[in-house]
């Protein structure tokens, strides 16, 4: 075969080799390459479509793994993660603007089409009609012999494809098991759950707040100082505190999986399990709060679109972005600062007569892109949020911040610190008639930003001593700083620990009034 004919075949071989390279293997040849080339030569046009399709899917899966690994610290699961694409685009649009989101989608689609086209071209060169077949067989043998000394050991791509197929199949099997577990609720017939609580309860999630705030020196220097000051102020005001760590089902994003795991008592690590939980009729923490006679609510400033699944989560009322009355400008993706969210929860939910409140409040100022970072103002100045306008226009753009890893970490640190200052100031503000406040992180930030602490998140219990001390049985230590070596409680255990930990020996008056009669969620 002449060099003129060999060069296009060698270029096609390189294109296929790039698709076969395992992540992190640089340009090391893979043993599947000569086998694929031989299959193409001998199979002709019949072999072209399956080989091109398999290589395209393999390349796209690897690229998806790289993106998912950077964002969430895990591989891309075809059976679980396709529904996340819409959420990712909306996050990008909220952080960097609609043109950037459109550009990213267009670039991704163009890249996928480019990969498919390049591999279709490459496989086509190796499946030409019979003329020249002998030369291509000879070239295949030569390629194999030349590359043999440098080849990676074993058939790594075959293992990789098998593992990813197994991951998807395992997800589908886990769904079947999950439905059986969801239907078996050990709390269903127990009386007195939550009956010891005589006041409002607020479950406050702090976005991206993880063990890194205690384990990473760059963050701990700031966050521990804030927590120690708050601890002293709250103690002087007569409030008790205990803290520990939980293990979250996610990292870097998908906060709703953590919210659902905490409330349902089921480990919800991906979107199909989340959907299965919604369809299962499982009674969550807020359903049990309804049974115990509480008013239930969710304060969700990040919800800007219809959220029909909320009807199955046990909330009497949902306050989304448009319901909170914020009239200031957004902080890029973040619709409103945490201080306004908490003030709105007071205004719309807590200052009411009748049954006490049991609410989930999600704080989002510490959500990426972490710019601009708000600052606390006087609570009497919050108003309709217009007072935050100057802060929302200050600071660098997300594009500028995200060009520099050191700048990203600095803004993340400051955003978490603002959230901690805000939630502890809120607790201090209500010290005279203290609610029971459960403050916890939903997940750690992405691993490149928060590399220490795995998926662990802190949880703080703040309120009257008689109630807070019940969390000692969970292994929580006094104060706002968990023990450095404290083991993390799996987040799915918290529903039952809370229900039992705050139970009364007999049904409380609110539970008797409610008649145990709140209906189960409709599957």
N, C-alpha and C positions, 0 to 999 in steps of 0.2 A: 504494500500500500504506500502511495506517495505521501510526502509530507503535506502537500496541499490538501489531500483528502483527510489526512489524519488530524490536522489542526481543528476543524470544526467538531470532530468527534471527541477530541480531548477537551474542548470547551464545554461540550454537552456533558461529558463525564464530570467535569468540575462542578457544573450546576447541580447534578444529582448528588455529588459528594457533599456539597454544602447543606443539602436537605437532610443528609444522613448523619451529619456531625452531631454528636450528643452535646448538650449544653456544657460548656466548660472544657470540652476536649480539644480546643483550638482547631487546627487543620489536620489532625491525625486521621489517616485513612481508616475506613471501617471495612471489615471483611464481607459485609453484605454487598459492597459495590461490584466486585467482579461477578458475583452470582447474578445480580440484577442485570448487568450488561449481557451476560450470556443468555439469560432468559429473554431479553429483548431481541437479541440477534436471532435466536432459534424460534421464538414465538411470533415474530413479525408484528403485523398490525393488530393481531388478537391480544398481544401482551401489552400494547402501548397504553390503552385506557386504564387497566387496573394498576399498572406500575405508576403512571403519572398521577392517578387519583391517590394512591397510597402515599407517595412521596409528598404530595401537596398537603394532605391531611397531617402527615407526620411533621412537616415543617411548621404548619399553622399551630399544631398542638404545642410544639416546642416554644414558639414565640409567645403563645398564650401563657405557658408555664413561666416564662421569664417575667412577663408583665404581672401575673398574679403573685409570683414569688416576691417581687419588689413591693407590691402593694399590701398583700395580705399574708405573706410568709408561708405560702403553700402552693401546690401545683393546681393547674386549672382542671376542674372536674366537669367534663362535658355534660353529665347527667344532672349537675347541680348548679352550674354557674352561668348558663346561657341567660337566665332572667336578669342577671346583674348588669348586662350590657346597657340596658336602658338607664339604670341608676348611675352607671359610670358616666354616661354622656351628660346626664342632668347635673351631676357633680361638677364636671368639667365646665359646663356652661355657666353654672353659678359661680365658679371660682375665677375663670379666665375669660368668660364672655361667650355669647352664642357663636360669633365667628370662629373663635378658637375651637369650640366643640365641633362645629361643622367641618373645620379644617382637619381635625383629628380623625373624625369618622371617614372623611373623604380619603385621607392619606392611608388609613387602615384598609379601606376597601380597595384602593389602588394597589397597595402592597400585596394584598391577598391575590388580586387578579394578576399582578406581575409575577408572583411566585408560580401560580398555576400555568400562566402562559410560558414562562421560561422552562418549566418542567415538561410541558407538552411539546415544546420545540426540541428539548434535549432528548426525550424518549423517541421522538419522531426520527431524529438522525440515526438512531441505533436500530430502527425497525424498517429501514428501507427495503425495497424489493430484493429478491434473491441475489441479484448481481452485486458483487462485492461482499457477499456474506463471509466468504472464506477470509478475506482481509480483516473484517471486523472481528471474527473469532480470533484471529492471530493477534490483533491489537488488544483484545480482552485478556488473552493470556499474558501478553507483555505487561499490561497494566498490573495484573495480579502479581506477577513475579517481581516487578520493580517496587511495588508498594508493600509487598509482603513483610519485609523487615521492620517497617514502621507502623504496621497495622495495630490497632487497638485489640487487646485480647478479647475473645468471645464475641458473640453477636449482640452487642449492646442495644442496637435499635430494636431488635426483636423483643428483648427483655423490656425495653422502655414501652413499646406498643402494648405488650401484654400487661404491664403494670397499669397503664392508663385505662385499658379496657377493663381490667379487674377493678380499678377504682370506681368506674361508672357502674359496673355490674354490682359491686358491693354496696353502692349507694342505693340502688333499686332494691336490693335484698334488705338493707337496713330499714328502708321505708316499710316493708312488710312487718318486720319485727317491731318497729316503732309504733305502728298502729295497735299492736297487741298490748304493748306497755302503756300506751296512752289510755287505753280502755280500762286499765286496772289501777284505780286510784285509792291508795290506802287511807286517804283523809276523808273520803266521801261521806262516811256516816259518823264521824266523830263530833260530839257536841262541844260547845264552849270554845271553839277555835277563835282566837283574837279577842276573846271575851275579857281579858285583863286590861285592855287598852281603853282608856277613858277620855281620849282626846283625838285631835287630828293626827293623821300619819302622812308623812311625805316621803316617798321613795324618789330620791333625786339622783339621776344619772349624770355624771360629769364626763363629757366626751373625751376620749383618748387619754384618760387618766389611768396610768398603770404603775406597776412596781418600779419602773424606771425612775419615777420621782423620788424613790428611796434608795435605789441601787446604783444609779448613774451619778457620779459626783457632780457633773456639770448641772444636772437638774436638782439633785438633792440639796446642794448648797442654798438654793433659793427656796425650794418648796418646803424643806424641813424648818427653815427659819419662819416662814409664814405660818405653818401649822403649830409651831411652838408658841408663837405670839397669840394665835387664836385660842389655843388650848388654855393658856393662862387667863385670857379675857373671859372665856366661857365658864371656866371654873370659878372665877370671881363672881360671875353672875348667878352661880348656883346650879349650873348645868353639869351633868355627868356625861362622860364620853368613853367609848370603847372602840377598838379598831382591830381589824384583821385583814387577811387577804383571801380573795376568791380566785378560782381558775375560770377564765372566760372561754367561751367556745370559739372565739374569733380574735383576730388581730389585724389592725390597720384599717378596719372598715366593717360594714355590715352590722352596725350597732343594733339593729332590730333583732338579730339573732340572740344577742346578749339579753335584751329586754325580755324576749319571749322565753329564754331559758330560765331566767330568774323568776318570772311569774308563773310559768307552767309546771316547773319541777321536772322537766324533760330536757335532755341534752340536745340542743338544736344547733347543729354545726353547719348546716347548709340550707339553701332555699327550698329544696323539696321537702325536707323535714319540717321547715316552717309552715309550708302549705299543708302538710299532713297534720300538723298540730292544730291548725285552724279548722280543718275538716273533722277532727276527731271528736269534738264535743268535750274535750278535756276541761275541767274546772281549774282555773288559775287562781293566783293570789287575789286578784280583784273580784272574781266571782265569790270567793269565800268572804271577802270583805263585805260584799253586798249581802250575803247570807247573815253576816254578823251585825247588820243594821247600819253600816256606813254608807254615806254617799260616795260614789267612786268617780274618778275623773282622770283624764290624761291631758297634760299640758305639753304640746308638741310643736314648738316654734319652727321646726324644720319641715313640717308637713305643709306643702304648698299645692298639693293635688288631692283629688278624692282619695279617701282611705277607708274603703268599705269594710276591710277586715277588722277594723276597730270594734264593730258591732259584736264580734265573737270573743272579745278579750275581757269582758266584764266591766266595761266603763259605762256609767250612766251618762257621762258627758265628755266630749272631746273638744279641747280648745286647740285648734291648729293656728298656723301663722295668721290667717285673716281674721281670726276670732279674738286675738289678743289686744287689738287696738293700737298697734305700734305705728306711729306716724313719722318716725325718723327714717333715714336712708339705711339700706342694708350694709353689712360689713363684708362685702364680696359675697361668698356663698352663704355666710351666716346672716340669717334674716333679721336678727335683733340681738342685742347684748344680754347676757345672763341676768344682769340686775333688773332689766325691764321684765324679763320672763317671770322672775320671782315676784316682782311687784304686781304684775298682772294676775298671777295666781292668787295673791292676797285679795286683790280688788274683785275678781270675778268668782272666786270659789270660797275663800276662807272666811270672809266677813259675812257669814250667813247664820241665821238661827236654825235650830233643828238638829238633825243627825250630824255627827262628826264626819269629817272628810277623810278618805283614804285615796291618795292621788299619786300618780306617776308624773314626775316633772323631768323633762329632758333638757339639759343645758348644753348649748352648742357653740359657745364662743371659743371653745378650745378645739373646734373642728378645723381641719385643713381648709384653706391655706394659711391660717394663723396670722393673717394680716388684713386690716390693722387690728391691734390689740386694744380693747376698750380699757377704761379705768373707772374705778368706783367714784360715784358722786353722792351727794346727800340723797337719802331716800325720798325726802320731800321734794326733790328737784326732778325726779324721774318723769312725772307727768305722762304725756303721750309719746315720749321718746324723742321729741324734737331736740332735747338737750344733748343728745348723742351725735348730732349732725357733724360737728367739727371733728370729732374722733373718727367717724366713718370715712372722712375725706383725708385723714392724716396718714403719714407713713408711706412706705414704698409700695409699689404695685406687686401683686403676686408673682408676675413674671420676673421682676428683679430679685425678689426674695428667693425664689426657687432656682435661681442660677448658682447660688452659693450654698453648699451644704452647711457651713457654719451659721449662715444667716437663718436657714430653715430651723436648725436646732435652737437658736436663740429665740426666734419668734414662738416656736412650740413651747419652750420653757416659760416665756412670759404669758402666753395664753392660758396655760394650765394654772399659773400663779394667780392670774386674774380670777379664774373660776374658783379657786380655793378661797381667795379673799372674799369673793362675793357670797359664796354659800355659807361660810362661817360668819360673815357679817349679818347675813339674814338670820341665822340661828340666834346670834346675840341680840338682834333687834326684837326677837320674840321670846326672850328669856323669861319675862314675867308670866306669860301664859304659853309655856313652851309646848309645841307639838312634839311628837316623836319623829325624828328625822333620821332616815337611813340614806347616807350619801355613799355612792359607789361609782367606780369607773365602769364604763361599758367594755372597753378593750384597751390594750396598749396601742400606741402608734405603730406605724410600719417599722419593721426590724431595723432598717437602716437609720431610723431616727431614734428608736428606743430599743437598743440591742440587748439590754439587761432586763432580766426578770421574766422572760418567756411570755406567757399569756396571762400572767397574774395581774389582778387589779385590786386596789385597796377598797375597803368598806369601813365606814365610820357610823356608829350609832350615837346620836346626840339627843339628850332630853332629860326628863326627870330621872333621878337615880334609881327609883324603884323599878322603872321599866328598862333602863339601860343595863342594869346589872343582870338582867335575864340573858343578855348576850354573852356573859362570861362562860356559860355552858357550851358555847360554840368555840371556845378557845380564844375569844377576843380579849385583848389586853387593855388596861386603862389608858385613856388619853387618845390623841389623834394620830399617833405614830405607831403602827403595828410593829411587833417584834421582828427584827431583821431576818430571823430564821423561822418565822411562823409558817407552818404549812398552809397551802392554799386549799380552801374548801371548794370543791366543784360547785359551780354556780347553780347547777340544777338541784342541789340539795337545799337551797335557801328557802324555797317555798315552804317545804315541810318544817324546816327549822323555825321559821317565823310563825307559821300557824300553830305549832306546838309550843314554841317558846313563849308566846303571849296568850296561851289558852287559859281559860278559867276552869275551875273544877266542875262548874255547872254552866249551862247556857246563860249568857248575860242578858240583861233586860232588852238591849237592842235586838239580840238574836231572837228572843221570844216575840218581840214586837213584829219583827220581819217574818216570823212564822216559819223560818227556814224555807221560805217560799219563793225565793228568787229562782227563776227558771234557769235551766242549764242552757248553754249556748247551743244554737241550732247548727247541726252539722251542715 
